[in-house]
Amino acid sequence: MSIPRSSPSRRALLLAGVAAALAALNPVRAQVVVEGYTYVPQLSLGGSTLQLNGVGLRAVAWFKGYGAGLYLTRKVTTVDAVLSMQGPKRLQLRMFVDVPTVEFVKAFYKGIQRNTPAAEQPALAERMQRFDALVTSLGEVKINDVVDLDFLPGQGLVFRHNGRQVGTPIAGEDFYTALLRIFIGGRPVDKEMKIGLLGGPVG
């Protein structure tokens, strides 16, 4: 049975079609919800508008530890493009469980050792100690906590916990690159998370 041109049902179908087409043309406008947490499609950082590049989950079997969202000035799908991109960046972690910060720091050390060339690691040692101190000062990262690892040109890594800056920035784009490699490097903390952060499906 055909639907009359003036019927509400026809108008609703047309509007739904237009909305779907707009969403396809403007994917950055769509929110992403992972395990009940909403990642906004865009945000402002360091005077720039960042787009949500992708999201991922850190999971072992059925156990899910945290989610992560990567924000960049434009969407890309390769590791090289992420690491070489100029401008501000944000890696946002959302905790699904309580984690002692000592375990949090151990994971970062291990991730850098696995993904940063050995010749580059000595130059990062002092700054990793500073990062260790910033994280350890929290005592514990708890369920629903939000940790932002921001890169701001001219400042370096800015560490934020639930929106509050912790300590002073840690200088060096090389240091921030080393942190990103933990998540998207050759031996990432979670392969499915890497796929998600690069714009693929969430594992």
C-alpha positions in Angstrom: 0.0 0.0 0.0 1.4 3.4 -0.9 1.8 6.2 1.6 0.1 9.5 0.8 2.5 12.4 0.2 1.1 14.4 3.1 1.0 11.6 5.7 3.1 11.9 8.9 4.5 8.5 8.2 5.9 9.6 4.8 7.4 12.7 6.3 9.0 10.7 9.1 10.6 8.3 6.6 12.0 11.2 4.6 13.4 12.9 7.7 15.0 9.6 8.8 16.6 9.3 5.4 17.9 12.8 5.5 19.3 12.3 9.1 21.0 9.1 8.0 22.6 10.8 5.0 23.8 13.7 7.1 25.3 11.4 9.7 27.2 9.6 6.9 28.5 12.9 5.5 29.4 14.2 9.0 30.6 11.2 11.1 32.3 13.5 13.6 29.0 14.6 14.8 28.0 11.2 16.1 28.6 10.4 19.7 30.3 7.1 20.6 29.1 5.1 23.7 31.3 2.4 25.0 30.3 0.4 28.1 27.9 3.2 29.1 30.5 5.9 28.7 30.0 8.6 26.1 32.9 9.9 24.0 32.1 13.4 22.6 32.6 13.7 18.9 34.8 16.8 19.2 36.4 19.0 21.9 38.6 22.1 22.2 42.2 21.8 23.3 45.1 24.2 23.0 43.1 26.6 20.7 42.2 23.8 18.3 39.1 21.7 17.7 39.9 18.0 18.0 37.9 15.2 16.4 37.3 11.7 17.9 39.6 9.5 15.8 38.5 6.2 17.5 37.9 4.4 20.7 39.0 1.1 22.1 38.7 -1.3 25.1 41.5 -2.8 27.2 40.1 -6.2 27.9 41.4 -9.7 28.9 38.8 -12.4 28.1 35.6 -11.1 29.7 37.4 -8.7 32.0 37.3 -5.0 30.8 39.7 -2.6 32.5 39.2 0.7 30.8 38.2 2.4 27.6 40.3 4.9 25.6 39.4 7.6 23.1 42.0 9.3 20.8 41.4 12.9 19.7 43.3 14.5 16.9 43.0 17.6 14.7 41.8 15.4 11.8 40.8 11.7 11.5 43.5 9.3 10.3 43.8 5.5 10.1 47.5 4.7 10.4 50.1 4.8 13.2 52.5 6.9 11.3 49.8 9.5 10.6 48.9 9.8 14.2 52.5 10.1 15.5 53.6 12.6 12.8 50.5 14.8 13.1 51.2 18.3 14.4 49.1 20.2 16.9 47.3 19.2 20.2 46.3 15.6 20.9 44.4 13.9 23.6 44.2 10.3 24.8 41.3 9.9 27.2 41.1 6.9 29.5 37.9 6.0 31.3 38.3 3.5 34.1 35.9 0.5 34.5 37.6 -0.7 37.7 39.6 0.5 40.6 43.4 0.3 39.9 46.3 1.1 42.3 48.5 3.6 40.7 51.5 1.4 41.2 50.0 -1.1 38.7 49.0 1.8 36.4 52.7 3.0 36.3 54.1 -0.6 35.8 51.9 -0.9 32.7 53.3 2.3 31.3 56.9 1.3 31.9 56.3 -2.1 30.3 54.5 -0.5 27.3 57.4 1.9 26.7 60.0 -0.8 27.0 58.1 -2.9 24.4 57.4 -0.2 21.9 60.2 2.4 22.1 63.6 1.5 20.5 66.2 0.7 23.1 68.5 3.5 21.9 65.7 6.1 22.6 64.7 4.9 26.1 67.6 6.4 28.2 66.5 9.9 27.0 63.0 9.2 28.4 64.1 7.9 31.8 64.0 11.1 33.9 60.7 12.1 32.4 59.2 8.7 33.0 60.1 9.2 36.7 58.3 12.5 36.7 55.3 10.9 35.1 55.5 8.1 37.7 55.4 10.7 40.4 52.4 12.4 38.9 50.4 9.2 38.7 51.5 7.8 42.0 50.4 11.0 43.8 46.8 10.0 43.1 47.1 6.9 45.2 44.5 5.1 43.1 42.5 5.5 39.9 38.9 4.5 40.6 36.0 3.3 38.6 34.4 6.1 36.5 37.6 8.2 36.8 38.7 10.0 33.6 42.4 10.4 32.9 43.4 12.8 30.0 46.9 12.5 28.5 47.1 15.7 26.5 49.8 17.0 24.2 50.1 20.7 23.9 52.8 22.1 21.5 55.3 24.1 23.4 54.4 22.5 26.7 54.4 18.7 26.2 52.3 16.2 28.2 49.6 17.7 30.4 48.2 15.1 32.8 44.6 15.6 33.9 42.6 13.6 36.4 38.8 14.1 36.3 39.4 17.5 34.6 42.0 18.7 37.1 45.6 19.2 35.9 48.1 17.2 38.1 51.6 18.8 38.4 53.4 20.6 35.6 53.7 19.6 31.9 56.4 17.1 30.9 58.2 18.5 27.9 59.0 16.8 24.7 57.1 15.5 21.7 59.3 12.4 21.9 57.9 11.6 25.3 54.3 11.9 24.2 55.0 9.8 21.2 56.4 7.1 23.5 53.2 7.1 25.5 51.0 6.9 22.4 53.1 3.9 21.2 52.0 2.0 24.3 48.5 2.0 22.8 49.1 2.0 19.0 52.7 0.8 18.6 54.1 -2.5 17.2 53.4 -4.3 20.5 50.4 -2.4 21.9 48.9 -3.1 25.3 45.8 -4.5 23.5 45.6 -5.2 19.7 41.9 -4.7 19.5 42.2 -1.4 21.3 44.8 -0.3 18.7 42.3 -1.1 15.9 39.6 0.9 17.6 41.8 4.0 18.3 42.7 4.0 14.6 39.1 4.2 13.6 38.2 0.5 13.3 35.5 -1.4 15.2 35.6 -1.5 19.0 36.8 -4.9 20.2 
